[in-house]
Amino acid sequence: MARGSQRQDSPRRRNRDRHGRGLRGPLYPATLPAARSRAERFDALVIEALEPIETRWRTELTQLDVAVDDVPEVQVEGEDGVVEDGNVPLARLLPAGSDNRARIVLYRRPLEARAKDGADLADLVHDVLVEQVANYLGLDPDVVDEG
């Protein structure tokens, strides 16, 4: 068989990449926190921030869902297609409808963009969650955050 030719009936298995190096694998084992994606780390941050609120207000929050979305949807205003040029929301409270429960949606990318570091992001997520839960319950945010 000539060099470079290959049998048509057997697929070629790649042991090397195009530069002659071995195929790349994951940098970290899946069990380490560093292997998680940004979205997974953000989800864990939201769960961590929600736990103390949910512990205190469990009975009042039974009909509330918390979700994470990457970015808010773009809303078009008017017939000429001009996109709203206002502040980007960090979260949104969607009231309950006849076929769905009330939902707080946190927007990951705007929150990450406004935080200086991981600790600042954790504080910001906590503050936004407290504000949205207080809005849902019709209470002052200081009352929700006590304890």
N, C-alpha and C positions, 0 to 999 in steps of 0.2 A: 504494500500500500504506500502510495506516495505521501511525502510530508505535507501536512495541511489537509489532506483528504480524509474523509471520515465515512464510516459506514452509515448509510441512511436509516437503517432499522434500529440503531441504538442511540439514544440521546446522550449527548456529551455532558458529563458532570463537571461543574466548575469548581476547582480547588483553589484557584487563584483569581484575582481581579485583573483588569486589563494592564496593570503596571507590574504584574508578576508577584505581588504581595498576596498574602493570605486574605481570605474573605473577612470582612469586619464583623464583629459580633457586638453585643451590648457592652457599653463601657463599664456599667455597674450591674451586679446581680439584681434581679427583680425584687429581692427581699430588702434591699437597702432603700432608704428614703430618697437618695439622690437619683434613683432610677425612675421616680415618678415624674410625670409631665407637669407643666405649669398649671394646667387645668385641674389635674388631680390634687396638686398641692393647694390650690385655691379652694377646691371643694372641701378638703380636710380642714382648712382654715374657717370656712363657713360653718361646718359642723361643730368645730370647737367653740366658735363664738355663739352659736345657737344653744348649746347645751345648758348653760346657766339660766338663760331666759326661759327655755322650755321647762326646766326643772321647777322654776317658780310659778310659771303661768300655764302649766300643763292643761288644766281643765278649760281655760279660755282659748287655748290655741288648737283644740282638737279639730276644728274645721278650717285650719290654715295650712297651706303648703308653702315650702320655701324652695325656690329653684334658682339655678345659675344659668345665665346666658352669656355668650361672649361679648356681644355688643347690642345696643338697642336698635330696634328697627328704624329705618329712615322713613320719616313721614313727609309726604309731599303736601304743600299748602297751595291752594288756589288751582286754577286751571292751567296756568302757564308753566307748571312743573318746577317752581322754585322750591328748593329744599330748605327747610327751616334752619336758620343759622343762629340758633340759640345755644344755651349750655347743654352739654351732653348729660343725660341723667345717669346717676350711679345705681339707682334701684327704682322699682316701681311696685306699687300695691295694686293688684287687680282684684276688684271686688267680686264676691261670689255671684254667680249667675244661676239660672234655673238648672243648668246641666253641669256646672262645675263649682269647685270650692274656691274660696279666696286664696290668692297666691301672692307671695312676695317674690319678685324676680330681682336678683342682684346681677349687675353687669360687670363681668370680670375685667375686661380690658380697660374701661374707664377708671375702675377702682385701682388697678395696677398702675395706670399712668399717673395717677395723682399721689401715689405713695412713694416716699423716698427710699424705704427699705422694707424688709420683712416685718419688723416690729410696727412700723408705721402703717403697713397694710393691714395687719391684724387689728390695730386700734381703729382704723377707718372702717373695716368690715363690721366690727362690733358696734361702732357708733351708728352706722347706716342701718344695721339690723334693729338696734334699739329704737331708732326713730320710726322705722316702718312698722314694727310691732306696736309701738305706742299709737301710731296713726290708726292701725287696725282696731286696737282696743278702745280708742277714744280717750286715751290717757296722756299725761305729760311724760315725755321721755325720761325725766328724772325718777318718776315713780316706777317705771319699768326697769330701770337700771339699778335700783336699790337692791341691796342684799348681797 
